[in-house]
Amino acid sequence: MAPTREGAAGRDDRSVTGKLFMLLSAFRSGSAELTLSEIAHRSGLAMTTVHRLVGELTERGVLERGSDRRYRVGLALFEIAALAPRGPGLREVALPYMEDLYEVTRENVQLGVRADEEVVFVERLAGRASVGVRTRIGGRFPMPPTGVGLVLLAHAPSEVRQRVLAAPLRRFTSHTLTDPERVRRVLADVRRDGFAVSDRQVTSDALSVAAPVFDGSGAVVAALSVVLRFGSVRPSSLAPAVRMAARGISRALSSAPDSTGGSLAG
C-alpha cells in the first residue's frame, strides 16, 4: 500500500484532485473490476475516503457498480476521455488511413503517442490471421522496444531521450536492445531514414515498421506502425506504405478543426 501523506494533525492532506486521480489509477489492465477494499489497497487511500469518493463517482456515472459489488470505469469517464485530442480525436482523423494501410497489408496497424517516457497506444486494427501483439488500446509500453516508440523517442526532446536511456532498458526477448549506445545509433538512423524497424524486440515472432505523424508546425505528435510476423515480408518493402499513410494522417491532422474551432494538432 502506498504511504499516506499526513499533515501536522495526523490527517491526509493530499488534495481532493490528487485523491481522485490515485483512486482512478487503481483501475488498469488486468484490474478493471475492483472491490472497495481492493481500490483502497491499490490507491493507498483510507477506506473511509475510498467509500466516500467511490459513492460520489458512482452517482455521477464515472464509476459503475455491478451486481457482484465490484466497481468498474463508467461511461461518463469514457465520454470525457473522448474529448482528448491526442486520443479519440487523433484516432478519428487517423482511422481512414489506418484502414487503408490494413487493406494493403492485412497486418496489425497501430497508432501511438508519447506520454512522458512511454508510448500510449490510441488505436489498433488487427485481422484474425495477424501475429499476436502485447499492446492494447489505452495501454502504456516502454518506447525503445517498439517501432512507434523508436519513432517517438527519436523525435522527443533530448532531455526525454537522456532520461529514457539513463534508466535500465527492459529486455523482452533475446533481440531486445538494452545497450543505450546501440539504441542511440538506431534513433539517429530513424531520424535520417524517416522510419523505424523493431525486429523481434517485443516478441520473438514479430517485427514492426513505423513512421512519424506530424502536426501543422512540423512537430511529431504520433507514430504509425505495421506489426507483422517475422520472416513473412522484408521490412524495407513496407516502409513506403507506412510512410505514405503517416503523411496522409499528418496532412489531415494539420487541417482538422477541433470542437473549439482550433486544430487537433495545433
C-alpha atoms as one frame of an Amber mdcrd trajectory, in Angstrom:
protein
   0.000   0.000   0.000   1.282   3.473  -0.826   2.272   5.613   2.140  -0.194
   8.178   3.383   0.979  11.784   3.492  -0.230  13.362   6.705  -0.317  16.917
   7.977   0.581  18.132  11.449  -2.745  16.996  12.836  -2.274  13.450  11.506
  -4.783  13.835   8.677  -4.238  13.068   4.999  -3.537  16.470   3.410  -3.482
  15.392  -0.232  -5.810  17.416  -2.437  -9.175  16.043  -3.482  -7.956  16.065
  -7.091  -4.895  14.043  -6.112  -7.019  11.524  -4.235  -9.411  11.155  -7.168
  -6.537  10.532  -9.550  -4.992   7.946  -7.206  -8.357   6.232  -6.877  -8.994
   6.069 -10.634  -5.408   4.934 -11.273  -6.175   1.780  -9.299  -8.069   0.572
 -12.376  -5.733  -0.786 -15.031  -5.266  -3.707 -17.404  -5.929  -6.928 -15.516
  -7.629  -4.975 -12.716 -10.612  -3.456 -14.484 -13.124  -4.553 -11.803 -12.305
  -3.912  -8.152 -13.949  -4.084  -4.743 -13.785  -1.174  -2.314 -11.019  -2.851
  -0.317  -9.017  -3.533  -3.495  -9.356   0.104  -4.535  -8.159   1.216  -1.104
  -5.201  -1.172  -1.228  -4.126  -0.195  -4.755  -4.611   3.551  -4.264  -3.153
   3.796  -0.758  -6.177   5.789   0.400  -8.062   5.226   3.626 -11.166   3.067
   3.345 -13.386   5.895   4.611 -12.040   8.185   1.864 -12.478   5.485  -0.792
 -16.042   4.771   0.333 -16.981   8.458   0.106 -15.276   9.169  -3.226 -16.473
   5.962  -4.885 -20.035   6.776  -3.827 -19.829  10.238  -5.408 -18.183   8.952
  -8.588 -20.792   6.212  -8.931 -23.636   8.724  -8.576 -22.145  10.720 -11.464
 -21.517   7.694 -13.697 -17.721   7.969 -13.542 -17.720   4.525 -11.908 -20.303
   1.780 -12.196 -21.149  -0.898  -9.634 -22.039  -4.396 -10.789 -24.306  -6.930
  -9.144 -21.143  -8.585  -7.823 -20.432  -5.424  -5.764 -17.324  -4.723  -7.838
 -16.679  -1.353  -9.437 -15.559  -0.571 -12.986 -14.932   2.570 -15.035 -18.213
   4.127 -16.148 -19.399   5.655 -19.393 -19.207   9.200 -18.032 -15.420   8.903
 -17.784 -15.275   7.483 -21.310 -17.310  10.445 -22.593 -14.884  12.901 -21.005
 -11.845  10.994 -22.309 -13.307  11.078 -25.817 -12.635  14.835 -25.861  -8.858
  14.339 -25.587  -7.353  15.416 -28.938  -4.401  13.029 -28.626  -6.699  10.073
 -28.017 -10.048   9.624 -29.750  -9.695  12.933 -31.618  -6.446  11.798 -33.187
  -7.950   8.361 -33.748 -10.903   9.809 -35.666  -8.580  11.635 -38.054  -6.176
   8.712 -38.453  -8.608   5.814 -38.740  -9.374   6.072 -42.501  -5.646   5.980
 -43.301  -5.114   3.116 -40.879  -7.911   1.194 -42.571  -6.309   1.775 -45.971
  -2.962   0.535 -44.643  -4.633  -2.523 -43.168  -6.327  -3.310 -46.501  -2.947
  -3.187 -48.225  -1.027  -5.243 -45.647  -3.654  -7.317 -43.783  -1.419  -6.937
 -40.745  -1.712  -5.214 -37.364  -1.816  -1.425 -37.745  -1.137   0.631 -34.613
  -1.160   4.310 -33.678   0.671   5.584 -30.608   1.555   8.835 -28.868   4.226
   9.688 -26.311   3.152  10.192 -22.708   6.172  11.303 -20.697   8.667   8.462
 -21.191   6.290   5.788 -22.510   4.083   5.020 -25.509   0.298   5.069 -25.181
  -1.492   3.202 -27.959  -4.642   5.017 -29.048  -5.825   2.710 -31.854  -5.119
  -0.710 -33.342  -6.546  -2.689 -36.241  -5.921  -6.433 -36.489  -7.132  -9.381
 -38.531  -7.759 -12.940 -37.410  -4.540 -14.110 -39.077  -2.393 -11.253 -37.714
   0.527 -12.074 -35.428  -0.209 -11.585 -31.740   0.919  -8.383 -30.024   1.438
  -7.418 -26.394  -0.007  -3.928 -26.731  -3.577  -2.740 -26.162  -5.559   0.429
 -26.804  -5.058   2.796 -23.888  -2.112   0.779 -22.625   1.378   2.097 -21.909
   4.577   0.472 -23.092   8.299   1.299 -22.952   9.448   3.242 -26.012  12.766
   1.609 -27.033  11.496  -1.897 -27.986   8.574  -0.856 -30.212   8.519   0.636
 -33.700   6.231   3.503 -32.723   8.291   4.043 -29.583  11.534   4.296 -31.539
   9.971   6.945 -33.779   8.593   8.921 -30.850  11.820   8.650 -28.878  13.905
   9.672 -31.897  11.894  12.882 -32.192  11.429  13.538 -28.460  13.241  16.381
 -26.685  16.845  15.492 -25.891  16.175  15.511 -22.144  13.492  12.845 -22.603
  15.893  10.637 -24.575  18.520  11.099 -21.890  16.130  10.061 -19.116  14.880
   7.016 -21.032  18.359   5.811 -21.950  19.769   6.508 -18.495  17.285   4.091
 -16.927  17.681   0.292 -17.220  16.191  -0.842 -20.540  13.776  -3.731 -20.120
  14.522  -6.904 -22.063  11.560  -8.726 -23.665  13.411 -11.137 -25.975  16.993
 -12.041 -26.789  16.795  -9.463 -29.605  15.756  -6.530 -27.402  18.301  -3.716
 -27.496  19.393  -2.882 -23.959  22.660  -1.082 -24.716  21.944   2.695 -24.622
  24.651   3.438 -27.186  23.189   0.984 -29.687  19.742   2.492 -29.142  21.166
   5.975 -29.748  22.590   4.810 -33.090  19.205   3.317 -34.026  17.465   6.587
 -33.140  19.873   8.502 -35.371  19.016   6.111 -38.220  15.300   6.685 -37.595
  15.702  10.456 -37.889  17.786  10.026 -41.053  15.614   7.402 -42.791  12.164
   8.618 -41.755  11.030   5.238 -40.421  11.902   2.679 -37.730  12.126  -1.099
 -37.687  11.721  -3.023 -34.434  12.972  -6.529 -35.183  11.705  -9.147 -32.688
  12.324  -6.786 -29.779   8.930  -7.272 -28.100   8.082 -10.843 -29.152  10.370
 -13.299 -30.918   7.911 -13.880 -33.779   7.075 -10.291 -34.769   8.610  -7.112
 -36.115   7.205  -3.679 -36.812   7.778  -0.830 -39.253   6.804   2.652 -38.040
   6.767   6.229 -39.332   6.155   9.627 -37.715   2.945  11.666 -37.828   3.475
  15.438 -37.856   1.255  18.357 -36.922   0.988  21.607 -38.832   4.066  23.045
 -37.125   6.248  20.096 -38.103   6.334  18.514 -34.649   5.964  14.745 -34.313
   2.715  14.105 -32.415   2.205  10.387 -33.051   3.641   7.353 -34.792   2.006
   4.784 -37.069   3.193   1.202 -37.420   2.520  -2.132 -39.069   3.277  -5.231
 -36.978   3.791  -8.465 -38.889   5.132 -11.954 -38.440   8.911 -12.213 -38.636
  10.101 -13.648 -41.945   6.872 -13.014 -43.853   7.932  -9.778 -45.606  11.100
  -7.706 -45.834  10.574  -4.716 -43.504  12.007  -2.262 -46.030   9.307  -3.211
 -48.522   6.613  -1.986 -46.120   8.282   1.319 -45.272   6.882   3.262 -48.289
   3.287   2.249 -47.476   3.648   3.072 -43.787   5.266   6.431 -44.535   2.572
   7.293 -47.093  -0.215   6.540 -44.605   1.571   8.569 -41.916   1.912  11.513
 -44.300  -1.800  11.292 -45.067  -2.627  11.452 -41.355  -0.227  14.384 -40.973
  -1.949  16.363 -43.724  -5.412  15.598 -42.348  -4.375  16.288 -38.762  -2.907
  19.709 -39.522  -6.182  20.893 -41.036  -8.752  19.073 -38.875 -10.689  21.507
 -36.614 -11.486  20.526 -33.066 -14.696  21.347 -31.244 -13.377  24.746 -30.197
 -12.527  25.822 -33.734  -8.809  25.155 -33.407  -6.676  22.347 -34.763  -6.335
  18.887 -33.268  -2.602  19.162 -33.645  -2.173  22.876 -33.116
